Amino acid sequence: MENETAENDMRIDPQRAKQLAENIGSVYQRVEKVAGGRKVRLIAVSKLKPANDVLALHQEPQKQLDFGENYAQELTEKAGILPKSIRWHMIGALQTNKCKPLAEQVANLYCVSSVDTAKKADALEKGRAALAEKQELSSKLRVLVQVNTSGEAEKSGVEPGETAALCKHVREECPHLQLAGLMTIGAIARSRESASADSVNEDFVALRETRDKVASELGVAAEDLELSMGMSSDFEAAIGQGSDEVRVGTTIFGERPAKKDAKVKNDVAEEKS
């Protein structure tokens, strides 16, 4: 019953819902064509899009579970007015001081995909531990270690050679977290050059090789560590190179508004007289 009032307050435009359904259906077809029977998680990136859009895709018949957000505050606000059955993914850069409140306040936070320091992992651990004191948690908070595969100074992420140490820290020092795998964004230029399913992207190769080395150092099977790579412009190439999940936003939701113009929730329709 939680969030029921907020959900009932939310107007879903039938034409918009139809368009979203067609868009995500097309993306799933493209994913399945490249995946060749492999299960690949599709994260619908709802950054700067209203909660109405999220609700439209989460309801029947789409029943999309996984949604990604880039900003901690926006994720927290949407999670507060949308069904608890949604699996939220924090996919954007996350400041250390925002880790604990996010992990503590959003019980259905499924994964944080941008962990690149031990301090962030520790802060997420503290947040989840605090939440566990208030309520029973059915599972650990999944985290992906973000790797800077492109070597670009402006990119977030741990260096490939330092990845194993951070992964080990998560596994050994953060009992409320689950090391789910590795993530990269990669260079935009490479994404554009290698967008087709049979293209080779050096960043994707680097992440796969880093994953294999980390698995060897940790003494775990490589398949136990997922690869998260690929977005709207290159998700087919990413799947072709072994990605277990892809993050697709504009192909599903359309172009985003400027951050200052974005609404967490569209206005409620006026009651008919």
N, C-alpha and C positions, 0 to 999 in steps of 0.2 A: 504493500500500500504506500510505501515511501515514494515521494515525488509525484503522487497521483494528481494532486491539485495542479502542480506546475505543468504536468503533461497534458491534462485536460484543458489547460489555459493556452496551449500551444496550437496555433493554426497551421495546418498543413495544406498548402495549395495543391489541388489534385493534378494540375498540369505540371507543376514543379516536381511533384512526387513521381509522375510518369516519366519525365525526362531523366531524373536521377536514376530510376530503375533501369531505364534503357542504357544509360551510360555505364553503370556498374556491371550490368549484364554483359555488355560488350567487352569490358575489361576482363571479366572472368573467362569469357570465351578465349580471349587472347592468352591469358595465363595458362589455361588448360591445354591449349594447342602447343605451347612451348614446353610445358612441364612434363608432358609425356607420361601421365599417370602419377607423377610425384605430387605429394601434397605441398602446396605453397600457400602460405598465409597472405591474404590481401588486407593491408591496412588502408582504410579510407581516410585520407588526411583532410580533416575538416577545419583546419586552421583558418580563422577569420570568416568562417561560414556560420550561419546561425544554427542554434540547437534544433530548430524546426527541420532543417535538412537532415541532421543526424537522426532525429526521431523518424522521419519519413523512411529512411533506409533501414532502420533497426526494426521497424514493424513488419508484420507479414505483408507481402510474401517474401520480401528480400531477406529479412532477418539477419542483416549484416551485424556481426559481433564486434569487430575490431576497428577502432577509430583512433587516429593519431592527431596530437596537438603539438604545437611548437612553443607555446607560452604557458607557463605553470599557472598563472592566474586565470587564463581563459579556460584551461582544462578543469581547474577546480570549480569555476562558476558553472560550466556546462554539466559537470558531474553532479552538481547539486540540484539540477532541475530535470535531469534525464534518468531513465531507468537504470537500476543497479545491475541489470543483466549485461550492460555494455562492458566491453573490455577496453579500457583506455590505455593508450601507449603514449608516453612522453617521448617525442622524437627530436625535439629541438635542444639547442644548447641550454644547459641548466646551471644556474649559479649555485654555488655550494650552500648559501644561506637559504635557498628555496627548496632544498632537497628534503629536509626534515618535515616542514609543514605539508608539503605535497604528499609524501608517503604516509603521513599520519591522518590527513584529512580525507583522502580519496581511497576508500576501502576497495573499490573495484578498479584501482590502478593495476593494470595487468603487467606492464613492463616499462622500464625506463631504458631507453635505447642509446643514451648519450653519456654514459659513465666513462670519464677519462682520467679521474684521479682517485686516489684512496680516500681523500677527504670527502668527496661526494658519496662514495660508497658507504663510508662511516655515517654520514648524515642521513642517508636513506635508511640505513640499519637502525639508527636511533628513532627515526620516525615510525618505522614499521614495528619496532619493539614497543613503542608507546601505544600504538594502535592495538597491538596484541593484548595489552593490559586492559583495554576497554571492551574488546569483543574477540570472539573466537575467529581466527582466520583459517580459511580452508586450504590455503596454499601460500607459499613464499612469494615475495615480490620478485619477478624475473628482472634481470638486468642484462644489458648487452654492453660490452666494453667497446667504445668507439675508437677506431684505429685511423690515424692520419696516413692513408696509403699514398696520397699524392705528393706529400712533402711540402705542401703549400703552407706558408707561415700563418696565413689568416684562417686556416682550417683548424677546427677543434679536433681532438683525438690524441691518443697516446702513440708514440712512435712504435713501429712494428717490433723492434727489438726489446721494448719495455713492456709489451703486452702481457707476456706470461706472468710477470711479477704482479701486475694489477689483478689479473685473473686469479692468481693464487691467493691474494689478499681477500678478495670477495669470497672465495670458497672457504677460507680458514678463519676469517675474522668477522664475518657477517652472517650469523646463523639464520636471520630472517630474510636473507636474499638468496636467490638461486642464479648462479651464473648460467645464463641461457645460451650465450654465444658472443659473436663479434659483429660489429656494424661499421660500415663506412659510407661516406657520401661521395668521395672521389672528386676528381676535377671535372668541371662542367664541360670543358672542351673535349675531354675524352668521352663523356657521355654522348655528346652530339656526334662524334665521329664513329661511335660504335653502338648505334641504337638498334640495329637489326638483331634478330635472334641468334644468328650465327657469327656475330662479330665478337672480337676479343678485346676486352677492356683491361688495360694494365692494372687499374685499381682493383678490379674484381679478382684478377689473378693474384695480386699481392695479398688481398684479404684471405683468400682460400689458402695460400701458402702459410700465412701467419697463423691461421686457425690450426693447420696441420702441425705446425711446430709447437704451438701452445698445448694441443692435445697430447703430443708426445711428452712434453715436459711435465704435464700434470698427471700423466699416466691414465688418460681417459680416451675413449674412442672418439675419433674425429666427428662421427655423426651425432655425438652427444652435445656438440657445440654448434648451434645454428649459425648460418650466415645470413645477415640482413643487409641487402644492397639492392639498389635499383629503385628509380622513381618514375614519374610519368614519361619522361623522355627516353628512358633506357631499361625499363623493367623486363622487357623480353630478353635482352642481351644478358641481364643479370641472372634471370632464371636459367638461361642456357648455360651459364657458367656456375651453376650450383646454388643460387640463392634460395633460402628457405622461406623468405618473406620479402614482400615488396611494398613500397609506400607510394600510393598513387592519390594525388589530390585534384589538380586542375582537370585531368581527363574525366573525372567523375563529377566534380562540383562546378567546373567552369572557372573562369578567371576570378581571382580574389580581389576584394575591395582594398583600398588603402587601410592600414591599421586603424587610423583615426576615424574611419567611416564604418568600421565593422560593428555589427551588433551581435551580442551573445544570443539574443532571442528576438525574432521578428515580432512586430506589434500584433496583439491579439485582434482578431477580426471583430468589427463592431457587431453587437447583437442585432439580429433582424427584428424590426418592430412588427 
